[in-house]
Amino acid sequence: GAFDMFHYGHANAFRQGRSLGTYLVVGVNDDASITECKGPPVLNDDERIRMVSGCKFVDEVRLA
């Protein structure tokens, strides 16, 4: 996902995903793919990864 502006809906999706198993890996789109699909991102790759990593339901984040 882009997760350019992290919000409750994202956290809730992660909560639901985590409830289906014991380990949640989240893929975060890179700057180039966000620019191509949505326009220039508000946050950079590192900022988006850090934001998603901070969610208690997320065990691992990978740049996609």
C-alpha positions as CSV (number, residue, x, y, z in Angstrom):
1,G,0.0,0.0,0.0
2,A,0.9,3.6,-0.3
3,F,0.2,4.6,3.3
4,D,1.2,8.1,2.5
5,M,-1.1,9.5,5.1
6,F,-1.5,6.8,7.7
7,H,-4.9,6.8,9.4
8,Y,-7.3,4.7,11.5
9,G,-8.5,2.7,8.4
10,H,-4.9,1.5,7.8
11,A,-4.4,0.5,11.4
12,N,-7.8,-1.3,11.5
13,A,-6.9,-3.3,8.3
14,F,-3.6,-4.3,9.9
15,R,-5.4,-5.4,13.1
16,Q,-7.8,-7.5,11.0
17,G,-5.0,-9.0,9.0
18,R,-3.0,-9.8,12.1
19,S,-6.0,-11.5,13.6
20,L,-5.9,-14.1,10.7
21,G,-2.4,-15.3,11.8
22,T,0.5,-14.7,14.1
23,Y,2.8,-12.6,12.0
24,L,2.0,-9.6,9.7
25,V,4.2,-8.5,6.8
26,V,3.2,-5.2,5.2
27,G,4.4,-4.1,1.8
28,V,4.9,-0.3,1.3
29,N,5.0,1.1,-2.2
30,D,8.1,3.0,-3.1
31,D,8.2,6.7,-4.2
32,A,8.3,5.8,-7.9
33,S,5.2,3.6,-7.9
34,I,3.2,6.1,-5.8
35,T,4.3,8.9,-8.2
36,E,3.2,6.8,-11.2
37,C,-0.2,5.9,-9.7
38,K,-1.2,8.9,-7.5
39,G,1.3,11.7,-8.1
40,P,4.2,12.9,-5.9
41,P,4.1,11.3,-2.4
42,V,3.7,13.5,0.7
43,L,6.2,11.3,2.7
44,N,9.3,9.6,1.4
45,D,10.1,5.9,1.5
46,D,11.8,6.0,4.9
47,E,9.1,8.0,6.5
48,R,6.3,5.7,5.3
49,I,8.2,2.6,6.4
50,R,8.8,4.1,9.9
51,M,5.2,5.1,10.2
52,V,3.9,1.6,9.3
53,S,6.5,-0.1,11.4
54,G,5.3,1.9,14.4
55,C,1.8,0.2,14.2
56,K,1.6,-2.5,17.0
57,F,-0.1,-4.9,14.6
58,V,2.8,-4.9,12.1
59,D,5.7,-7.3,12.6
60,E,7.7,-6.6,9.4
61,V,7.6,-4.0,6.6
62,R,9.0,-4.4,3.1
63,L,9.5,-1.8,0.5
64,A,7.6,-2.9,-2.6
